[in-house]
Amino acid sequence: MSDQKELEKIKVVLLARKKELEEAITQLQSEGGAKIDQVQDQADQALSSAFETLKSSLHNNEYEEYKMIEKAIEMIDAGTYGRCIDCQQLISEKRLLSYPNATRCLPCQEKAEEEREKNSMQSYF
Ligand SMILES: [Zn+2]
């Protein structure tokens, strides 16, 4: 089955990305240990805390992607990978190679992003 070969290819991409993320997350965690001591005055402190916020949001993004990739690999192993979680259609191979952790086909993804935007707007008000 050629599908299986495609999935193996995608799995290799995912495993490589997973390893990269593991390294990035480990590095961010070890950097987090060496801080604060060097903070000198208020301006530095403000800058430093802004930087910490940025770093922790980066950390979250990477951790989120990591979890998504883990899930995608699980789905490949379970044989459920490559199908849209919303409409159950096969996601195109081209899309999976550009976005290996895609869990939706393009139209459903666009719809989901619109919804998410709407929801995040609402949470501000
Ligand atoms: Zn879909």
Boltz pocket constraint, residues with backbone or C-beta under 6 A from the ligand:
constraints:
  - pocket:
      binder: B
      contacts: [[A, 84], [A, 85], [A, 86], [A, 87], [A, 88], [A, 89], [A, 104], [A, 105], [A, 106], [A, 107], [A, 108], [A, 109]]
      max_distance: 6.0
